[in-house]
Amino acid sequence: MDTIDVHRERGDSTSQNSIESPISEKKTADIEIEAVDSNDFQDIPSEKIIVPGEDDVVIDPRLKDYPIPLLAKTVDLHNDPTEPILTFRFWFCSTFWVVIGCGVSSFYYFKPYSMNLTSYAVQLLSWGMGTGMAAYLPKRVFNTFGFKWSLNPGPWNAKEHALIVVAYWGSCYTAYGLGPLSAMELYYGRKINAGWGILFLITTQMIGYGFAGLFRDILVRPPNIYYPGVLPNVSLFNAMHKNPAVTKKSLKFFTIVACCAFCYEWFPSVIFPLLSSIPLICYFGHGNWKAYVMGSGYNGFGFLDISLDWNYVSFFSPLYTPLWANANQFMGAILACWMIYPLLYFTNSLNALNFAPMGSGTWDDTGAKYNISRILKPDFTLDHEAMDAYSTPYWSASYALQFFFGFAASTGAMVYSVLWYGKPAYQGMKDAFRNRRSNYNDPYLKLMEIHPRVPHWWYAILLLICSGLAIGQLYGGEMQLPWWGFIVIAVISCIFTFPNGVLWGIANMQVGMQYLSEVIAGALFPGKPLAVLTCMVYGRQILEQNLNLISDYKFGFYMKIPETEMFIGQMYGTLLGPFINYGMMRFIIDSEGPKLTGAVASQAWNAVKTRNYYSLSVIWGVLGPKIFFGHDSIYKWICYGFFLGPILVILTYIVHKWKPHWKIEERCNPTLICYGATFFPVYQTTNLFTSAAFSVFFMGYVYRYHPVWFRKYNYLLGVGLDCGTQLMQTVMVFGLNLPNATFPNWWGNNAVAVDRCFAPGTLPPNALN
């Protein structure tokens, strides 16, 4: 990283160490914002929008000193408050795509392979739908009980288009709650009726929205919390809806990239799979088993494994995520995958040679998959004598270290957010509770202040109603989780919203609750697998949905969508999704139940995700943290990760206070480093090398030395590659029914090893498990 100054990607030379912006902050005594000078913040007609010039200098004086110049060059200040948003087109298109998207994701949830209709595809396809509806629907105005409305109220605009995507974001992927519901029925024999089941799915997703009201003033309004992950969507909306004279080249570029990606991806996905993984070290090793383990991206540590498949290259979002953030994650991943894990494996530490080098399952002492059924009594409690006769559970060394780094990242994120961002966040929270608004003198916020905000009591009512329904559902549905357990996990999720929101807002990543929810649930409810399942889902989903709404609000600022409409759009999509999820689950279980559990052999149906939830409920609910991290466990040291994260962050903070110009929190961020180490072994290591190279090239070299091209085309390049790849997969699955496509074997599609990294005979016996 000596040749590329990673902190420059953040876009300014001033300190980024707190939420406070170089833009001055004002405070007002009440919730009403003082009038702004209309000459400074008046809207600009679309035909006179000020955009960056060819020399990449922002002409608009209102954005001259904006703390994130990249944002100022991507998001303009045009806002037409008269544009209709909650139109018939919005309600029709959002309903259509939510139903289609939820139906597809729920259907393939019970397949051996996953399939989702991504938001980029919906953004592209709904653009065509909306344009057609605006052209052909009648413009007649109807009067219904005094309410005037029209099927076609005016030109198709970016705001209603963006709100369709927001509604789709609310439920585009299968709800976490579907896993526990299906596991309870398929493996525990407990069928929850439709009312309780749908209520469970709704409450797991809606409670987080209630908490979002507590954090919007400290995670949405500050200019430096800018959520880089939403800028590609903004860039594509700009290309679709801005002045055609300005965006014609951009839209043409996106179309060409998407078409090329669509055509190219047939090669690594079907015709020439060798392109997906080129393990150079394996080739150079000439059959040496250590070279195989070190170089294989599918079964080993993936050292210098090159991938030319965008499905793998896009792993770290290399064209969207700030380089300083990705650089830290790369350091963590490289430290773990290419140094620590190989050292432990080749020295047989933690009995590593007994298991797959990058195995992410639970094993017995012979290296075979752990047979959970051998240690369970008929009532799903632990049979200690059976476990003593069989085997204690084991993990691979890499999987054990993944928990260690995950614990360090979770607690480190908390300390990092408090030390760097705590003081202004505390002040912002006090202002919110005193009905005062911390008003950053931000042109984007000023432009939106003509619109009313969603009152705090809306969130409070939503939180109270959903919490009450959740507690009632837990008892009515007999899910073993007591009311106090629900409150504990909800509060913990709320506490972790701030650190995860900060990381997501500045680095496009979040640690989440996946490393904590399982351990907390297992510690609170030993011997109660259903309670553990339920607790895990609430822990993960509350935090995720909380952050989803918060980031959507920031996206709404960029797209000039009023907060009320954003709230309604997100709620609508999220409320509609659970009915589709549950209905599809009910249909598939009733018709294909024996195939899902394996009682009847089937290649078309395989509820692997449901089985994973069942395994987690046994591991953490029946075995529990005591067996894995207790005094007699070989993994008891993993819990020290909880202390390592804060210690490293505090040391970094001391260096930061000593030498603030070093920007140590960007060049060496312990939280991001630890988080980067957690990606593997859960994912294949072929994701690592090429994704890192792309990030350095585009977010480092191109951003620094070709800023004009970067501003115009970088995000569109990433979106085009994503969209073309996803459309290709959709056609492959739906059009040609080739989810597990088998192209005729040839040199580039070897029948034994598609990457031509052949397992040597001297390989340890369980290395491929």
N, C-alpha and C positions, 0 to 999 in steps of 0.2 A: 504493500500500500504506500510505498515511498513516493511513487510517481503521481499518485492521485490523492488529493486532499479530501478525504471522505467527508469532513464536516462542511465543505463548501456546498454540498448538495442541498443542505438545509436552506441555502439561498441568501444568507446575510452574514455580515461580519460582526454583528452584535451578539450579546449573550443570549442563549436560548435556554437558560437554566431554570426558568420558572414560567408559570402561566402568564406572568405579566409581560406585556408587549412593549416594544419601543413606542408604540402609539400610546399617547397619554390616556390615563383613566380618569373618568369623572364619576361622581356619586350624586344621586338625587335623593331627596327626603322621602319621596313616595314612589309608587309604582309607575307614575306618569313620567315619561321622558320629556325633557325640555325640548322645545321646538328647535328644529335644526334649520340652518340657513338654507333656504330654498335655492339660493344661487350656488351653494356648494354641493348640495346633494340632490338636486332635481334630476328627474329621469332624462335619459337621452333617447331621442327617437331611434328606432332600429336602423334606419338608413344612415344615421350619423354616429353609430357606436364607435367609440374610440378603442382602437386595438393596437397592439404593439407594432411598431414599424419594422421595416426589413432589417434594421440594425439591432433589433430585439430590445429597444429601449421603450419602456412604457410611456406613452404620450400622455395618458390621462393623469393630470396632477393629483387627483384624489388617491391614486395608488402609488405615487412616487416613492413613499417611504414605507410601504407595506412590509411587514416583517418576513413574509414568505413570498419573495418575488416570483417564484414559479407559479404560485397560486394566482398572483395578480395577472400573470400572462395567460392563464388558462380560463379564468372566470371574469367576465365583464361586469359592468355595472348597469346594464340595461334592465329595466323593470317596467312592465306595463300592468298596473294594478287592475285594469279593466278586463284583462283576459279571463274568460271563464275556465274553471278548473273542474269542479264537481259536475261534469256534464254527463249527458246520456252516453257519450262515447267512452268516458272514463268508466262508468258503471258497467257497461257492456263488455268492454275489452278487459278490464281487471277481473270481472267475474269469469269470463271465458278462459283467461290464461291461468288464473288461480286454480280453477277446476281441472284444466288440462295438466298443469304442472304438478299439482298435488296428486292427481290420479296416476300420473306416470311414475313419480317417485315412490308412491305407496305400492304400486304394482310391482315395481322392480326391487322393492325392499325385500321381497320374499323370493328373489331370483338369485342364482349363483353369482350374478354380476350386477353392478349398480348402473343406473341410468337416471339422469336428471336433465330437465330442460332448463338450461342456465338463463340467468337474467339478461345476458347479452343477446341471446337468441330471441327472448321475449321483447327486448328493446327494439331489435331489428324488425321482427315480424309485426309487432303492434304498431310500428311506424307505418307500415304498408296498410294495415287495417284502418288506422285513424285517418290516413290520407284519403283512402277510398270512401270512408264514411262521410268525411267533410265534403267530398266531391259529389256524392250521389244521394245522400239522405235529404229528405224534404226539409225546408227551412221554416215551415209553418210553426207559429207560436201557439201552444195549447194553454188553456186556462183550466186548471184542476183545483176546485175549491178555493179560487182566488190566487193560486200559485201559478205563475206563468213560467212555462218551460218549452224547450224545443229539442227535437232530435238532432238538430244541427245549428247550434247557437252562433257559429262563426268559424273562422279559419282554424284548422288543426294547429295547436300550439304546443310549445315545449313543456309547459307546466302540467297540462293534463297528461301528456305523454310520460313525463317523469313520474307523476303520481301513480300511473298504472304500474310502472316498474317498482315503486315503493310498496304498493299493495301486494305485488308478487313476491317481493323480498320478505313480506310478513309470513309467508307460508310456502316458499318455493321448495323447501326440502322437507323430508319426512320428519314429523315431530319426534323428539327423543322419547316421548311417552309411549310411542307405538311399540318400542322394543319390550319394555316391561309388561305392557298389556298382553302382547302375544306370548311372551315367555310364561306369564302366569297361567295362561290357558293351555298352552301346548305342553309345558313341562311340570307345572304344579297342579294342573287340573282345576284351576279356579277361573271360571268364566264370569267376568263382570258384565252386568247388563249394559245395554247401549247408553242409557242416560248417564250412569256413573262413569262409563268409559269416555264418552265425549266430554263430560265435565272435567275429567282428569286431564285430557289433552288441552282443553281450553285454559284451565287454571295454570298448568305448567308453563304456558306460553304468555299469559296475560299478566301474571304477577310482576314480572320484570318491568312491564310498561308502567305499572304503578310506581315503582321505585325510580323510574327515569325522571320524574318531576323533581326529585331531590338533587339531581346532578346536572340538569340542563344549564344552570348558571355557571358551573365550574368546568363543564366538559364540552359545552357547545359554544358559548359566547366568546371565550378567549381566542384571539386571532391565531396564536401559535399552536393551538390544538386544532389542526386543520384536516385530519383524516385523509391522508394521501391516497388511500384505497378507493375513494369515491371520485377522484379526479378523472380517471379514464371514462367513467360513465358521463361525466360532465362534458368531456372533450367530444365524445360521440354525439351527445345531444346537440352540442354546438354545431357539429358538422351537418346534422340532420335539419336543424331548424333556423340557423342564423341566415343572414343575407346570402343568397346563392352566389352572388358575385364574389363574396369573401370565402365561402366554404366549398366552392365547386371542386377545387383541387384536393381539398382535404377528404371530401366524400369519395372522390375518384380513387384516391390513395387507399382509403379504407376498403373499398370494394375490391380493388386489385389484390390487396393483401389477403383478404378473407377468401377470395376465390382460389388464390395460389395455395393457401393453407389447406383448404378443403381438398384440393387435388393431391397435394403432397402427402397429407396424412394417411392416405391409403397405402403408401409404401411402408412406413415403419409399423403401422397397425396391422396390415394384412399381407402385403406382397413381399416386403423386404424387412422383416422384423429385426435383422441384424443391426439396422440403423438405430434401434432403440437403445442398444447397449453395446459399446465397443470397448471391452476390457483389455486395455493395452498390457497391463502388468501380467495378466493371465497368459497372453500370447507370448510375451517375452520369457515367461517362466518355463516354457517347454515341458509341461506336465508336472512341475513341482507343486506339491499340495499346498505349501505355504503361499506360493504365488497365486494359486487358484483362490484361496481364502482371502488374500489381500486384495486381489484385483477384481473379483466377480462382483458386479453390481446387483445381481439377483440373489446370490447366496452368500456373499461375503461383505467385505468392508468397502468395496468400490473405489479403491485408490486409483485416481486418474481415469476412472471409467467415463468415457465420452458418450453422450446421448445426442442423437439428432432427431429426437421425437419431442414435439412441443408439449406433449402430455407430461413428460419428465422435465424438460427445460423450464417450464413455467412454474415449477414447484415453489420457488421462493418469490414469485411475482417479480421477476428481475427487472421489468420495465416500469413498475409502479412503486415499489418500496424504496425509500431513500437509501442511498448507498451506505451511509454511516450505520444504519440499522441492519442492513443485510450483511455488511462487513463483520459486525459483531456476531451475528448468527452463524456466519460462515466459520469464524474463529472457533466458536463452540462446537460446531459439527465436525470440523477438521480435527480439533483437539480430541474429541471423543472417538470418531470413526477411524481416524488414521493414526492415532497415537495410543490412547488409553485402552480402547477395546482390543486392538491387536496385541498389546503388551500383556493384558490379562489372559487373552486366549492362548497365545503361544507359550506362556509360562504356566498354563493350566491352573491359574488362580480361580478360586471359587468353583473348582471342578469344571472349568469352562469347556474343556475338550469333550466332556460327556454330552454336550448340547450343541445345537446349531449356533454358529458364531454370532448371527444376528437374529436368533429366535426370539419371538415376542410372546410365547405361550408359557404354560406351566407344565413341568415335566416331572417324571418320577426318577428314582435313582438309577434306572437303566438307560435314561435318555429318551424314553418313549413318552408320548403325550399322556398327561396325568388323567387317569380314569376316575372322574369324580364319583361315578356311581358306586365304586368299590368302598367308599368311606361314608356313605350316607345311609341313615336308617330310613325306614318307610315314611316317617314323618318329616323327612328332610332335615334332620339334625345330625350332628357329627358323631360317628361311631369311632371313638378313640382307639379301641382295640383293633378295629379293622384298619385304621390308618397306621398303627404301629406295625401290624403284620404286612401291610402293603408298602408304603413309602411316605415320607414327608414330601411336601411339594418343593420343587426347585425352579429357579429361573436361570436363564443364561446370564453370563456376566454383563453383557451389554444391556439386557432388559433391567437388571437390578440397578445398574448405573443410571438408566433412564429415569427411574423413580427418584434416585438421589438428586440428579440435576433438576428434575421437575419440582421437588420440594424446595431446592435452593432458589429456583426462579420464582416460585410463588411467594415466599417470604421476602426475597430480595426486591421484588416488584413493589411490595408494600412499603418497605423502607425507602426505596428509591423515590417513590411518588411523594412521600412525606417530606423527605429532605430537600428535594428540588422544587416541588410544586405545592407543598403543604400550606405555607403561609398565605399566599394569595387565594388558594382554594378555601381556606378557613374563613377568610374575610368575605369571599363571595357567598359562602354558605350563610354567614351571619346576615349579610345584606338581604338574601333571599327570604330568610325567616322574619326579617323586620320589614318586609314589603318594600325593600329598596333594591334597585337594580344596579349592579356594577356595570356601568356603561362604558365599555371600551370604545374609544373614538375611532371605530372601524367603519369604513364606507359601506361594507356589505351589511353590517347590522343597521346602520343608519337608513339604508335603503329599504329595510324591512320593517321599520318601526311605524310605518303608516298602517300596518296590519295588527289587529289585536292578538295578544298571546293567549295560549291556553292557561286558564287559571290554575293555581296550585291545587285547589280543592277538587278539580277533575281527577287529578292523579291520586289524591287521597281517597276519594270515593271509590275509584277503580281498585285501589290496593285493598281497601277494607272489604269490598264486595267479593273480590276474587279470593282473598285470604279466607273469608268465611265459607265460601263455596268449597274451597280446597279442604278445609278441615272437615266440613260435612261430608265431602266425598270420601275422604280417607276412612271415616268410620262407616259410612254407608257401603262403600266398596270393599270393606274388610281388607285393607292393604297393610296392616300391622304397624303403620307409622303413626305414633301418637301426636296429639296437637302440639306438644312442646317440642317434639323432634322437628316438626315442620317449621316452627318459629325459629328454632336454632339454625337450621340450614338456610332459611330465608335471610336471616340477619347476617350470617357469614357471607352469603352471596352478595348481599348489599354492601358489606364492608369491602369486599374485593372488587367492587365496581370501579371505585376511583383509581386504584393502581392500574387495573386493566384498561380503563378508559384512557388514561394518560398515554400508556404504551401504544394503544391503537390509534390515538389521535396524532402521535408524533412519529411512530415507527411502523405503522401498519401491521401490528401483531398484538396478540393478547395471550397471556399464559392460560387464562381460563380456570375452571374448577376441576378439570379432569383428574388432576393429581391429588386433590384434597377431598373431593366429594366421596370417593370410594373409601378412603382411609377414615374419614370422619364418620361416615355411615356405618362402617364395620365396627368402629370403636364404640359408637353410641348404641348399636343394636346387635350385639353378638347373638348368634343363633337365630336371627330373624331375617331370612333372605329376602322376603317380600318387602320388609321395611327398608332394607338396604337398597333394593332396587328403586323404590319410590323416592327415598332420600337422595340417591345419586341423581335421579332425573331432575328433581326440583333444584338441587344445587347447581347443576350445569345450565339448565334452561332459564332459570331466573336471571343469572348473570348474562347469558348470551342475549336474551330478549331485551334486557335493560340496555345493553350496549348497542343493540340493533336500532332501537328507537332513537338513542342519542346520536348515533352517526347519521341516521336518516334525517334528523333535524338539521345537522350541519349541511348535508346534501341539499336539504330544502332551502337553506340560506343561499347556497350557490345557484340554485335553480329559481330563486325568488318565489318559492311556494310558501304561502302563509302557514304559520304553525298549526292553526286549527285544521286546515285541510290536510296537512301532513298527519296529524293525529287521527283524523277520520280515515284516511286512506290506509294507514298502517293497521288500525283496529279492524277495518273491514276485511282486509286480506287475512289477518291472523284469525279472526273469528270464523271465517268461511272454511279455512283449511282443515280444522279438526273433523268436521263432518265428512269431508272427502277422505281423510286419512282413515277414520274409523270405518266408514262404509266399505272402502276397498279391503281393509284388513278382515272385516267380517265376511265378505264375499269369498276371499281367498282361503281363509281358515275353514269355512264351512264346506268348501268344494275340494280343497286340496290338503286338508289337515294331515292325513297319514304320510303324505309325501314330504311335508315340511319337517316332520320329526324323524324321518328316515325309516319309518315303519314299512313304507312302500318305496322301493327304489325309483328314483326319478332324476334325470339330468336337467329337466326344465325348472324344477322347484327345489330350493335349498335355502332354508331360513337361517343362513349362517349368522346374520346380525342378531336374530332372536336368540340363537344358541350362545352367542357371545355374552349377551345380557344374562342368560341363565348361568353361564360359567362364572361371570363376575359376581352374581348373587351368592353363589356357593363359595367362591374364593374369599370374598370379603364378608359375607353374612354367616357362613357356616365355619370356615376356617378362621377368618378374621385377621386383623393386624397383629394380634398377639402371637400367632403362629409364625407369621412372616417376619415380624420385627421384634419379637420378644427376646428375652435374655438368652434363651438357648438357640436362637436362630443364627445361621451364618450371615444373615442379612440385617442384623440389628444395627449395623453402622449406617444404614440408609437414612435413618432419622436424623443423623447429624447434618444432613442437607438443609434441614430447617434453620440451622444456625449458620451454616456456611454462607448462604445467600446474603443475610443482613451484614455479616462481618465484612464480606468483600465490598458491599455497597458503602458501608461506613468508611472503609479504608479509601475507597475511590473519592468519597466526599471530602475527606481530609486533604487529599491531593488537590482536589478541585478548589478548595478554599485557599490552599497554599499557592497554587499556580493556576488561576482561573483561565488564563490565556491558552493553556494547554488543551482545553476542552476535553478533559479526560473522560467525561461521561459519554462522549460520542466516540472517541477513539478506542476506549476500552470500557464497555458497559457490562458489568458482571451479570446483570439480569438477562440481557439479551444473549450473552455468551452461554449462560446456563440453559436458557430456553432453546438456543440453537442445538445444543447437545441432546435435547429430548426428541428430536425428529426421528432419530434412528435408535433402535431397530424397527420401530413401528412401520416406517416406510422403507422402500428399497433404496439402497445407496446410489443407484444409478441416477437419482435425482440431483446429486450434490454438485459434481464438478462443473458440468456445462451450465447449470443454472447460475452458479457463482460467476463463471466467466462472462455470461451475458449481462449480469448485473454490473460488474465492473466496467464492461465496455459501454453500455448504454447510459447507466446512471452516473458513471464516472467520466469516461473519456468523451462520449458524445455530448453529455450535458455541459462539460467544461469547455470543450474546444469547438463544438458546433451548436451553440445555443439556439440559433434560429431554427435549424432543422429539428432540434429536440422539441422546441416549443410547438412547432407545427405538426410534427408527425410521430413523436415517440409514443404517446398514449394511443394514438390511432393504430400504430403498428402492433402494440400489444393487444388491443381490443380486436383488431382484425385477425391476428393469429389465434386468439382464444375463440372468437366467433366461428371462424372457418373450421377449426378443429372440432368444436362441439357440434356443428352442423353435420360434419362428416360422420361423427359417431352416431348421431341421431339417425341419419340415413342408413348407416350400417346395421343398426339394431332394428329399426322399424321397417325400413324399406326392403332390406335384403335378408333380414333375420340372421345376421352373422355376429352374434355377440361373442362367440368363441370360434371365430372364423379360422378355418384350416385351409390355407393356400397350399397348392402342390409343393412338396418339399424340393428344395434346390439349395445351392450353396448359401444363399442369403436367408434361407428358412430351414435350417437344419432340424431334422426330426428329433434329435437327442438334446441339443442345446442350441437354441436360436441365436445365441450370442457367440457360438462356437468356442465357448469356454468350457471344455469338457472336464468333468470331474475325474481326477486321477485315482488309480486304485489304492494309493497310499493314504487317501483322505481318511480322517477319523470317522468311525462308523456312523456317528449321529450328526455329522456336519450338514447333511441335507434334509434333516427332519423339519 
